[in-house]
């Protein structure tokens, strides 16, 4: 029994030793790269390979080979406040923000070394690019009431082109965005900025007033044309209606005259007399002349009686002449 127990203990020790050696060999000859992580394999301190794919990879154990891991995710950093000069010699204070990530671990390891140093180098690149780019633009490209003068997107595009090219070429860093975060002005430059804003506002007022006057003139012109057209159409229509009315009246008069000429003549005299005098009119005329003869005698004397309507005529007397008698 003692021998069997001793043999079991020895086997267990060998198993444990084999497991330990297997674990040591596994961790010594392999390394793991996480998602969004990069690795650089160094052999005796010299770069051997770059690993960008996540998963399990093989290597020689230390001290033959060493593995350095780098974070491949996007980083965000803000620059300090930089006072720079525009093309029209105006001082302006700018702050930018940048997003970047490591794209070449070998170049990053040899040129930069770590993230803190990379942030300093990128900040220097952004500062140099900002000074160079703003020298090509006036202050109105940053601050203006006229949208046509603003060129912020163009400025940001120029900044990105310069910073991204230099960062990739020198440090193995891929810059994904460079944007303006804040625009400020020194106190000595504030008065000129306000004056410029006031001038821009005045230009906008003048432009809007001119456009309003132009539109108003066009509207008034259209209204005049439409009014003239309406008046012409109305006059033409009124003339047509008047002509048709006169035609109809003439036809009515003609029909009445043809049916009873004497009655038509009598009514015509009455209309003329009614139009000639009123309540305050004083006339001294002979009643024997037309159309005032209707005041002295019945002009219907001698007319044939109307059928089925026998009329009784009475003499009409005037103050100046004796009444005339008529036979029924």
Secondary structure by P-SEA (a helix, b strand, c coil): caaaaaaaaaaaaaaaaaaaaaaaaaaaacccccccbbbbbbccccccccccccccccccccccbbbbbbbccbbbbbbcccccccccbbbbbbbbbbbbbbccaaaaaaccccaaaaaaaaaaaaaaaaaaaaaacccccccccccccccaaaaaaaaaaaaaaaaaaccccccccccccbbbbcccaaaaaaaaaaaaaaaaaaaaaaaaaaaaaaaaaaaaaaaaaaaaaaaaaaaaaaaaaaaaaaaaaaaaaaacaaaaaaaaaaaaaaacccccccccccccccccccccccccccccccccbbbbbbbbbcccccbbbbcc
